[in-house]
Every structure is written in C-alpha cells, then in structure tokens.
C-alpha cells in the first residue's frame, strides 16, 4: 500500500515536470539568447547607433563591440490560443564605450510544431 500511495502522490509532479520542456516562455534562456542575437545582428539598430554617437571614449578593441543586456524582468503581454506565439516586453540596455543606453524592447516569440524557435523584434521607437 505505501508504494501505491507514493506513486499516487508523485504522479502529479511527473506530469508537471514532463510538460515543462515544451512550454514556450518569453523569459527562457533560449528566448533571451535569440532576442539578443537578433538585436546584435541588426547593424542599423538605433539604440546602439545612439550610444555610439554619444560615447566620448576612444574606440579600442575593448569597447568597439556593443555589449547588450536584457533586463531581469521579461513579461508576456499576450499569447495565442494555442500558446505557440507570445508577445513579450522587457528592458534592454547597450553599452558602447562610456555610454549606456536603455530602451523597452517588444518582441514576438513563436515555436513551430517541430520545436524550432523564431523571434522577431519590433523596431525601436524614439
């Protein structure tokens, strides 16, 4: 009897943990990496261009590349009915030389039926 009780009590935990891997989240490590990659690959990014214009530091190997950081809190602003597409929002900052510029970033994250993640970032509005 005790083994049945243990199995019965443990089953809901297994169900919950088993479903975690497929869950799409705005604030997952995978999503954060995809957002940062998308933004850093955009060489016409107005946020980094602003920081670069305002920086008074002389360009060196250390400060030539912008350093991006997503804020601690990324929130889901809406979700599709099937939970495969999320609208997300959070803070992002970029450091170029001696200047740090911050802005709110809005993005969409979508997971296809084969598990691939796609992220699109809304252009920065100034």
C-alpha positions as CSV (number, residue, x, y, z in Angstrom):
1,X,0.0,0.0,0.0
2,X,2.7,2.6,0.8
3,X,4.3,2.2,-2.7
4,X,0.9,2.9,-4.3
5,X,0.5,6.0,-2.1
6,X,4.0,7.2,-3.1
7,X,3.2,6.6,-6.8
8,X,-0.1,8.4,-6.5
9,X,1.5,11.4,-4.8
10,X,4.4,11.5,-7.2
11,X,2.4,11.2,-10.4
12,X,1.2,14.9,-10.5
13,X,4.8,16.1,-10.1
14,X,5.9,13.9,-13.0
15,X,3.1,15.3,-15.1
16,X,4.0,18.9,-14.3
17,X,7.7,18.3,-14.9
18,X,7.1,16.4,-18.1
19,X,5.3,19.3,-19.6
20,X,7.9,21.9,-18.8
21,X,10.2,21.2,-21.7
22,X,7.7,22.1,-24.3
23,X,6.5,25.3,-22.7
24,X,7.1,28.5,-24.6
25,X,8.2,31.4,-22.4
26,X,9.2,35.0,-23.0
27,X,11.8,34.8,-20.3
28,X,13.5,31.5,-21.1
29,X,17.3,31.3,-21.6
30,X,16.6,30.2,-25.2
31,X,14.3,33.1,-25.9
32,X,16.7,35.6,-24.3
33,X,19.6,34.4,-26.4
34,X,17.5,34.6,-29.6
35,X,16.4,38.2,-28.8
36,X,20.0,39.3,-28.1
37,X,21.3,37.7,-31.2
38,X,18.6,39.3,-33.4
39,X,19.3,42.8,-31.9
40,X,23.1,42.5,-32.1
41,X,22.9,41.3,-35.7
42,X,20.9,44.5,-36.7
43,X,23.6,46.9,-37.7
44,X,21.0,49.7,-38.2
45,X,19.9,49.4,-34.6
46,X,19.0,52.9,-33.5
47,X,19.8,52.1,-29.8
48,X,23.4,51.2,-30.5
49,X,23.8,54.0,-33.0
50,X,22.7,56.5,-30.4
51,X,25.1,55.1,-27.8
52,X,28.0,55.1,-30.3
53,X,27.3,58.8,-31.3
54,X,27.1,59.9,-27.6
55,X,30.2,58.0,-26.5
56,X,33.3,60.1,-25.8
57,X,35.6,57.1,-25.4
58,X,38.2,56.5,-28.0
59,X,37.5,53.3,-30.0
60,X,39.6,50.4,-28.7
61,X,39.4,46.7,-29.1
62,X,37.7,46.5,-25.6
63,X,34.9,49.0,-26.4
64,X,34.5,48.6,-30.1
65,X,31.7,46.0,-29.8
66,X,28.4,47.0,-28.2
67,X,27.5,45.0,-25.0
68,X,23.8,44.2,-24.7
69,X,22.0,43.2,-21.6
70,X,18.3,42.2,-21.2
71,X,16.6,43.4,-18.1
72,X,15.8,40.9,-15.3
73,X,12.0,41.0,-16.0
74,X,10.7,40.0,-19.3
75,X,6.9,39.8,-19.4
76,X,4.3,38.1,-21.6
77,X,1.9,40.8,-22.9
78,X,-0.3,38.4,-24.9
79,X,-0.4,34.7,-26.1
80,X,-2.1,33.0,-28.9
81,X,-4.8,30.5,-28.1
82,X,-2.5,27.5,-28.7
83,X,0.3,29.1,-26.7
84,X,2.7,28.8,-29.6
85,X,3.1,32.5,-30.2
86,X,3.8,35.0,-27.4
87,X,4.1,38.8,-27.5
88,X,6.7,39.9,-25.0
89,X,8.2,43.1,-23.5
90,X,11.2,44.0,-21.3
91,X,14.1,46.3,-20.9
92,X,17.3,46.2,-22.8
93,X,20.5,48.2,-22.5
94,X,23.5,48.6,-24.6
95,X,27.0,49.9,-23.6
96,X,29.3,51.4,-26.1
97,X,32.5,52.9,-24.7
98,X,31.5,55.1,-21.8
99,X,27.7,55.3,-22.7
100,X,24.9,53.1,-21.6
101,X,21.5,53.5,-23.3
102,X,18.4,51.7,-22.3
103,X,15.0,51.1,-24.0
104,X,11.9,49.0,-23.8
105,X,12.0,46.1,-26.3
106,X,9.0,44.4,-27.7
107,X,9.3,41.1,-29.5
108,X,7.3,38.0,-30.7
109,X,8.5,34.5,-30.0
110,X,7.0,31.6,-31.8
111,X,7.5,27.8,-31.6
112,X,6.8,25.7,-34.6
113,X,5.3,22.2,-34.4
114,X,8.8,20.8,-34.9
115,X,10.1,22.7,-31.8
116,X,12.1,25.4,-33.6
117,X,12.1,28.9,-32.1
118,X,11.6,32.1,-34.1
119,X,12.0,35.6,-32.7
120,X,11.1,38.9,-34.3
121,X,11.9,42.2,-32.6
122,X,9.8,45.3,-33.1
123,X,11.9,48.2,-34.4
124,X,12.9,50.7,-31.6
125,X,10.8,53.8,-31.5
126,X,12.4,57.1,-30.4
